[in-house]
Amino acid sequence: MMPMLRSLALASLSLALLAHAADPKLKGSKKEAAPKLDLGLPTFKDIPKDQKLEKPKEPADAQQAPSGTRVEEGYSVVRVVHGKGFMRSPDGARPSTPFPQVTVAGNPLMTEKFSSVVRVKSPGKKNTSIEVAILDQRGDTVMEASGELRFGTGVEAEWQVDWEPSGIRNPGEFQVLVRLGGNPMGTFPLKVATAGAPTPAAK
């Protein structure tokens, strides 16, 4: 009886060893790594340390595309006229009595009362400050006035100043200096003569 039981035990052990050897998953005591899942994500290569990242260049067509332009806000003086009084017309103020020259009289010499109109052009039609000064032969200021130049619907605007009598040293060739926005726009001639002096012919 005992030999038979021993034979059966050996047979069972042999079958167990054969089953263990036939199972490919049971190799030693280590567990096999789980299979990697492919999620379809792209792989990224390492960036070399000795190379700098560069901004992608814009296509040539992008550089040739038109860009927004700012409206020109420059100013130019169209004319400066003097007179006793002015009439309004579609072309701007016109002197009712033109003054080719300003008369001075008395002792000390005093200018007569007169007015000046400055006409300015600006495509931007932007309001700005205006200053007008009358300079004598030495460049000294004899009269001056300031205000604001306002544009309407057109590209030209006018500003008028009424001069009160002022004293001068000597008659002669004076200059009218115009500043817009604090910037000098040039000078314009103004003849100042004593009463009875010949009036220059109108051009």
Summary of the structure (lengths in Angstrom):
residues: 203
radius of gyration: 49.7
end to end distance: 154.5
largest distance: 167.8
contacts: 428
relative contact order: 0.15
helix: 12%
strand: 39%
